[in-house]
Amino acid sequence: MKKIIAILLAPALLLSGCSFVPAYQRPVVETPPAWGEAGVRTNVDVAAEWWESFSSPELNALMARALEYNTDLGAGVERVEQARAALKIAGATLLPSAGLGADADWSKTVRTSGRNGSDTFLQAGVDVSYELDLFGANRARVLAAEAGLEGSIYDQGALELAIMGDVATGYFTLASLRERLALADANLGISREVLRIITARVREGAESEIDLAQQRTAVASTEAARAVIAERIKNAENALAVLLGAPPQTITVDRENLDGVSVPDIAPGQPSELLERRPDLLAAEASLIAANANIGAARAAFFPSISLGAGDLLSTTGFGDPATMVLSLAASIAQPIFEGGSLEGGLELATAEQRELAQLYLGSVLTAFQEVEDALAAVKYTREREISLKTAMEQAQRAYSLSLRLYDAGAIDFQTLLDTQNAQLVTEDEYAQAKLARLTAAVNLYRALGGGWVSSGEAEYYKAGGKGLVEGGGTGL
């Protein structure tokens, strides 16, 4: 057997090395020298478990659960396994194939006179075949499959980053909605108390029915706004449960507000580093590399294919009889002559697909730069907005408190009280939303930067069959 394989591999070793795969070059994209927002720190790595920077143990626990049970991530792991299997299939074409066969035949002769007879024939053999990859077609397909596997790994990383971002945003949104509901309840209680006071004053003739109607309108409006927030809380709870791979209403989240949540100071690094950070860009480049290899396979299809075969046959005419061994060698060659333009079309198709993917890659890089710039701007301006709204809220609360005392003393009319009450309701709710917007901006910046991206060593480890992206705590994207 070893002798047969050596016979088949010898020509391959002598003739291998020819390849029509174009030399790959990453498309040139104009990279900004620095991010547009001045004063940002650079050259600081984003932590792998970036969500821990928000200082919320409950969020950390939810992230761990999502990494383990999220159904989209589980499906993504299986897509990676499919890509690994495709690579194994493609790699098999570079090796000989061997088969074992055996035949047995027994016949009996019945004579009309004389002694009956029987014959036994036994045969066993090994067949080995190998296709010489003279022009690199099979190797090009293996290169494409390798790039496909690497791309699927980075696709999984991009999916994981998106899921983690959704979990963080969903968690903060739920906490913010609960905080806003508590504010709505408090303000509803105040509105009802004011309604009680006005009702009493109307009975005494100190206020008009118009003032009473206006306050009833304010109470009803607050009740309607509260109902909307309550519905959104249920929706947020259900969405978060699904992200964690659980049925709705089966996940308990204790946080009732955003108090104690830290807003991290995120260093974006250099723009040029983004090409190696973002898993979606790495996946897009892997698709481009695969398309580049497919051009080599399409070029090689114009040239002959040569197959070698060998067999080792052992036969005997009966048990205990001497055996005969036969060694056979064969070779075949196939050269395309006329294919009706299919070979040319195949090459043109592969080339056009490669050019398309190059343009898509360039577009993805430009979009990534835009997303980082947008996220940096959001981080900066949501912080400014939060500071301003906090001041506005504190002043509105003070104004309403003073107005209520003055109204009780008869120093101001009801419309002034109503105006200050509405201003307090609005600024308190806007401030709660501003805190959420600032946290969401930080999450979006982490996502735009690629999170704690997969290192090349981790990708190679997983490509070789190591732990999955979700097993053992995920990649930390």
N, C-alpha and C positions, 0 to 999 in steps of 0.2 A: 504494500500500500504506500509506504513512504517513497518507494522507488518511483511509483507512478506519479505521485504528486510532484516529485522533484523533476521528472521529465517534463511535466506540463508547465511548471513554474520557470524553468530555465529560459525559454524564449521570452517569457514576460519580463523577466529581470533584465534581459539584454535589450528589449525593444521599448520598455516603458520610459516615460519621461516626457513624451510629447504632450503638450496641452494647448488648447485653443482658448482657454479662459483669459479674458482681458485682465491686465493688471488693475487691481482695484485702487481707486483714488476717491477719498471722501470729497463730495462736492464742496466747492469753495463758497463760503457764505461770509458776508461782511459782518464782523463781530464788533459791537460797540466797545470802546476802550474801558468804559465804566458805566455803572448804572446812573440814570438821570437824577435820582434823588441825592443831593449833596449830604455829606456828613455821615454816610453809612459806613460801618466797619466791614472789612474784607478779610479773606483768607482765614475764616473760622468755619470749621466743619459743622454741618447740621447733625445733631445727635441722631443715632439710629432710631431710638425710641423717642422721637421728637415730642410726642404728646405728653411725656412726663414733665416737660418744661412748664405746663400749665398748673402744676402742683395740685392735682386732684387724684387722690388714690382711687376714687370710684371710677373716674374716667380710665385710669390704667387698667382696672379690672375689666371694664367693658371692652377695651381694646383687645385684651387677651382672649376674651370669649369670642369676639368677632373673628380673630385670626384662626380660631379653632373650629368655629361652627358656621361661619358665613357660607351660604350655599354657592354663591358666585365664585368665591375663592376655591371652594372644593371642586367645582367644575373646571376652573382654570388649571388646577393641578393635573387633572386628567387630560387636558389639552396638551400640557407639557409632556405627559407620558405618551400621548399619541405621536408627538413630534420625535420623541426619543425612539419609539418603535419604527417610525419612518426612516430615521437615520440608520437603524440596524438593518432594515430591508435594503436601503441603498448601499450600505457597506458590504452586504453579502455578495454583490456583483464583482467585487475585487478579489474574491476567493474562489477556489475550485468548488464544484459541487460533486458529491459522491453519492452513489446509490448501491445498495446490496440486493442481489436477487438470487433466488434458488428455485430449481425445478426438479421434480421427481416424477418418474413414469414407470409404471409396472404393467406388463401385459402377460397374458396366459394363452398358450396355444393348445387347443383340444384336437387331437388327431383321431381319425376313425380307426386307425390301427397303430399299434405301437405306444410308446410312452408319451404322455403329455409333457409340455415344457412351459417355462415362464422366463421373462426377461425383465431386468431392472436397470433403469438408467437414471443416474444422479448427476446434477450439474449445479454449481454455485459460482458466483462471480461478483466482481466489484467493477462498477463503471464510474469513471471520473471524467468530468468535462470542465473546460475553462475557456472563458472568452477573453482573448487578448485585448487589453485596453490600450491599443497602440496610440490612439489619438486623444485619449483622456476623456472620452464621453462619460464613462462610469465614474471616474474621479470627479468630474464636474458635477455630476448628480449628487455625489457624496458631499462635496463642498456646499451645494445648495441645501441639502438636508441638514448639514451641520449649522449653517446660518439660520435655517428654519427653526431648529431646536433652540438656538441662542435667542432668536427673536421671540419664541413662545415664552421663554424664561423672563425676558424683559416685559413682554405683554402682561405676564402674571404680576410682575413687580408694579407695573402701572395700574393694574386693577387693584392690587392691594393698597397702593397709595390712595386711590380714589375712595376705596371702602373705608380706610382709616380716617380720611378727611370727612367723609359723610358721617361716621360715628361721632367724631369730635363736634362737628357742626350740629348734628342732631341732639347731642347731649347738652350743648350750650343753649340751643334753641328751646329745648324743653325747660331748662332751668329759668331762662329768661321769661318764658310764657307763664310759668308758675309765679314768678316775681311780679309780673304785670297783673296777674289775676289777684294777687294779694293787694296790690295798689288799687285795683278796681273795686275790690270789696271794701277797702278802707274809705275810699272816696264815695262809694255808694252809701255807706253808713253816714258819712258827713252830709251828703245830699238829702238823705231822708230826715236827718235831724233838722236841717234848714227848712225842709218842707213842713215839718211839724211846727216850727217857730212861725213860719209865714201863715200857716193855716190858723194858728191861734190869733195872730195879729189881724187877719182878715175878719175873724169873728168879732174882734174888738173894734173893727172899723179903721184900724191903723194902716192897713194895706189894701190894695185893690185886687180884684179877681184876676186881673192881667198878671200881676206878680205871682200869684198862686199858680196860674196856668204855665207860666214860664218855668217855675221850679219843678212842676210835675213833668214838664218836657225834659228838663235836665236829668231828673231821676230816671225817667224811661230810657233816655239815650245812654246813660251809664249802665243800666241793666242790659241793654242790647249789646253794647260793647263788651260787657262781661261775658255774655253768652258766646260771642264770637271767639274770645280768648279761650274759654272752656272747651269749645269744640277743637280748636287748634292744639290744645294740650293733649287731647285724646289722639288726634292724628299723629302728633309727634311721638307719643308713647308707642303707638302701633308701628310707626316707621322704624323706630329705633329697635324694637323687638325683632322685626324682620331682618334688619342688618346684622343682628346677633344670632340669626339662625333659629329663632324661637317664634312660637305663635304669638299673635297680639295679646296684650294684657297678661302675659306670663313673666315679664321682666319688671323687677322692682328697681326704681331709681329714687334715691333718697333726697338728692339735692333739690332745694326749693328756691334757690336764687343764685346769683353769680358772686355773692360775697366770698372772699377768700381765694378766688381763682386768679392766678397770676397771668399777666400778659407778658410773654417772653420778649426779650430784645433779640431779634433775629438778624444775624449777619449774612448777607446774600452772597458773599464771595465775589469772584470776577465773572463777567459775562462769558468769557471763553470756557470756563469750567462747566457751564450748563450742558454742553454737548456730551459730557461724560457723566453728568449727574442724573438727568431725567431718563427714566426707563422707557418712556414712550419714544424719545429720540433714539435711544439705543436700539429699540425694536424696529423703528423705521429704517435705521441704517442696516440692520441685519437683513431686512427684506431686500434692500438694495444690493447687498452682497450676494444674496441668493439669486437675484435676477442677473447679476453679473456672471455668476457661475452657469446659469442656464444658457447664456450666450455661447459659452464654450461647448456645452453639450449640443446646441443647435449647429455649431460649426463642424463639430466632429461627425455629425450625421451625414455629411457629404462624402466621407471617406469609407473605405472598406472595413468590414468587421470580420475578424478571424476567430474561429472557435477550434479548440483542440479537444480531442477525446482519447481516452485510453481505457482498456479493459483487461482484467486479469481473470481468466476463466479456468475453473477446475472441474473436470468431468470424469466419470467412471461408469462402467457398464454394469456394476453390481457391487454389493457389499463385499469388501475384502479383495476386490479386483484392483489391479494397478490403476492409478489415476493419471490423467493427462492434463497438463497446464498449458494454456495458450495466452500469450500476451499480444494485445492488439493496440495499434495506434492509428488515429485518424485526424484529419484536419479539413476544415471547410472555410471558404472565403465567400463573402457576399459583398458585392459592389453595386450601389445604386446607380442606375443608368438614366432612367426616366421616371420621375415621380409626379409629373404633372404640375410642377411648381410647388409641391408641398414642402420640400426642403427649404427652398428660398423663402416661402411664406413663414415657415417655422423660425428661421433666423430673423426675418424682419419683425415677427411678432415678439420674439425674445428681446430684440434690441429696442423696440418701441416701449415694451413694458419696463425695461431698465431705465429708459429716459423719463418715463412717466414717474417712476418711483423716485428718481433723482429730484424732480420738481416737487413732488410731495414732501420729500425730506427737507428741501430748502424752505418750503412753506411751513412745515412743522417747527423748524428752528426759529423762523421769524415770529411765529405765533407764540413760541415759548418765551422769547425775549419780551414780547408784548405783555404776556401774562405776568412775568416778574415785575415789569415796570408798573403795570396796573396794581399789582398787589402791594408793591412798595408805596405807591401813592395812597392806596387805601389805608395802609398801616399808619402813615403819617397824618392823613386828614381825619380819619376816624378818631384818632387820639385827640386832635384839636377840637373836634366836634364834641367829644365826650366831656372835655374840660369845660367848654362853653355851656353845654347843656346842664352840667352839674351846678354851675353858678346860676343859670336861669331858673333851675328848679328850686334852689335854696331861696332865691329872692321871691319867686312866686308863692312858695309856702309861707314866707314871712308876710307878704302882702295880703294873702288870704286870711291869715291869723289876725292881722291888724284890722282888716275890713270887717271881719265877723264881730269883733269887739265894738267897732264904731257903729256897725249896723244895729247891734243890740242897744247901743246908747242913743240911737236915732240921729247920729251925726252924718250918715251917708244914706243914699237911696238904695233900693234893692238892686237896680241895674248894675251899680258899681260892685256890689257884693257878688252878683252873678258873673260879672266879667273876671273878677279875681279868682273865683272858684273854677271857672273854665280854664284859666291860665294855669292854675296848679295842676289840674287833671292832665292837660296837654303836656306840660313840661316834665312831669313825673314819668309819664308813659314814654316820651321821647328819650329821656335819659336812660331808662331801662333798655330801650332799643339801641341806643348808642353804645352801651356797654357790650351788647351782643354783637353789634357791627364790628367793634374793635377786635373782639375775640375771633370772629369769623374772618376778618382780614388777616390775622396772624395765621390761622389755619390755611387760608388760601395761599399765603406766601410760602409756607412750608411745602404745599403741594406744587406750587409753581417752580420751586427750587429742586424738586425731585425727592424731598424727604430724606430719609437715611437710605440712600440708594444702594443697590447691590454692587459690591466690589467685583472686579474681574475674577478674583480668586474664588469668591462665593459662587459666581456664575459657572465657572469651570467645574467646581466641586459638584454642583447640582447637575450640570450637563453630563458628568460622568456617572451619575446615579446616586448621588449622596442624598441628604435630607431634602424633603420637599420645601417649597417656599413657605408653606403654611405649617408643616411639621416642625416641632421644636421651637415654636415661637415666631416663625415667619422670618422674613428678610429684614424687617425693621424699616421698611419703606415708609 
